[in-house]
């Protein structure tokens, strides 16, 4: 059986406590998402940097 709508796992029926708990969970979720996006951005930035270095190196070694 599911708990009643709006009931929090801690058993508190105080609306302020429930709201605070919801905000804390949301903050943790958004922080988790941001961390993942930052990891992806770092990987893409590293790939771009590596590719640019390779292109510069190949362009410098190719005679015109």
C-alpha positions as CSV (number, residue, x, y, z in Angstrom):
1,X,0.0,0.0,0.0
2,X,1.3,3.5,-0.8
3,X,1.5,6.3,1.7
4,X,-1.1,9.1,1.4
5,X,-0.4,11.8,-1.1
6,X,1.9,14.5,0.4
7,X,3.1,12.2,3.2
8,X,6.9,12.3,3.6
9,X,9.0,9.3,4.6
10,X,9.9,10.9,7.9
11,X,6.3,10.9,9.0
12,X,6.1,14.6,9.6
13,X,2.8,16.3,8.6
14,X,4.2,19.8,9.1
15,X,3.9,21.6,5.7
16,X,7.1,23.6,6.3
17,X,9.1,20.5,7.1
18,X,7.7,18.7,4.1
19,X,8.5,21.7,1.8
20,X,12.0,21.9,3.2
21,X,12.6,18.2,2.7
22,X,11.3,18.5,-0.9
23,X,13.6,21.4,-1.6
24,X,16.6,19.5,-0.2
25,X,15.9,16.5,-2.3
26,X,15.5,18.7,-5.4
27,X,18.8,20.5,-4.6
28,X,20.6,17.1,-4.3
29,X,19.1,16.0,-7.6
30,X,20.0,19.2,-9.5
31,X,23.5,19.1,-8.0
32,X,23.9,15.5,-9.2
33,X,22.8,16.5,-12.7
34,X,25.1,19.5,-12.7
35,X,28.1,17.3,-11.7
36,X,27.3,14.9,-14.6
37,X,27.0,17.8,-17.1
38,X,30.3,19.3,-15.9
39,X,32.0,15.9,-16.4
40,X,30.6,15.7,-19.9
41,X,31.7,19.3,-20.7
42,X,35.2,18.6,-19.4
43,X,35.4,15.5,-21.7
44,X,34.2,17.5,-24.7
45,X,36.6,20.4,-24.0
46,X,39.5,17.9,-23.7
47,X,38.5,16.3,-27.0
48,X,38.3,19.7,-28.8
49,X,41.7,20.7,-27.4
50,X,43.3,17.4,-28.5
51,X,41.8,17.7,-32.0
52,X,43.0,21.3,-32.3
53,X,46.5,20.3,-31.2
54,X,46.5,17.5,-33.8
55,X,45.3,19.8,-36.5
56,X,48.0,22.4,-35.7
57,X,50.7,19.7,-35.6
58,X,49.6,18.2,-38.9
59,X,49.3,21.6,-40.5
60,X,52.8,22.6,-39.4
61,X,54.4,19.4,-40.7
62,X,52.6,19.5,-44.1
63,X,54.7,21.3,-46.7
64,X,52.8,23.9,-48.8
